[in-house]
């Protein structure tokens, strides 16, 4: 067992004893990422995260190295520092909702890397989610004629998040126009490379989403979509309802929403009343004035995901108002 001098321990404790830096240590123990990846996961600015990583690195708790054009961070490889960090993190409750969201968001950001390596980005889970989307789009009554393009179900589709690149491809195939919002510049680059390699068209934009889903720029430009897909949104729990409400500004009347979220992000085990993830997702959708039409649990590649489709409650009520008139 490696032992450190008291002065070194004090230095480490001072570096780790800050909420954001503790969260960064948790992430660095799980994944190796850039400032951009971790800023996305923590919903903080890149300069702020960069300063915290600098403090951790100068204290010897993390280390950096260059991989291509990106500077990566990970837990220090030295025996003493590594032992201290892992012993400290062993005391943390990994079921904490914030830590669960941090981990899911970091992995979603890092998924953009896979697009640059061809087939490495493909997964059974991604194919399963793409299959659900394709089947749902094929069953949309009369939508193909409205789309105005052979084989297209939707005229315009918005994909928020590029965690599963197969899902992005499926969305592009069922729409005449496809736009995707990536949480980091690296994820955007990976998605563009994947689209080019697979031969489908989709405009991929980098949109920081520290306070929501990153749709503010699109809303200001007056862009509207008749289908929206959320691939593992960063907002979790009750914040998901607020994020879903944000989407109304970019959805056309009658638009359909597809949401793919992990069980972990929807669990509420630490709350006084335990709510099943399926029931919680239905409640969160209803709170955002969305009517859940379909909810399917998916398990693949060791991951548990809920796939939901929904429409605006106002669209459901419109036929009833017309018939009453």
Helices and strands as residue ranges (DSSP letters): H 6-16, H 19-30, H 35-42, H 46-58, E 62-67, E 70-75, H 79-89, H 97-110, G 111-121, H 124-138, H 143-147, E 154-160, H 165-173, E 175-182, H 185-198, E 203-206, H 216-220, E 225-231, H 238-246, G 247-250, E 251-262, H 263-266, H 277-287, E 290-300, E 303-312, H 313-324
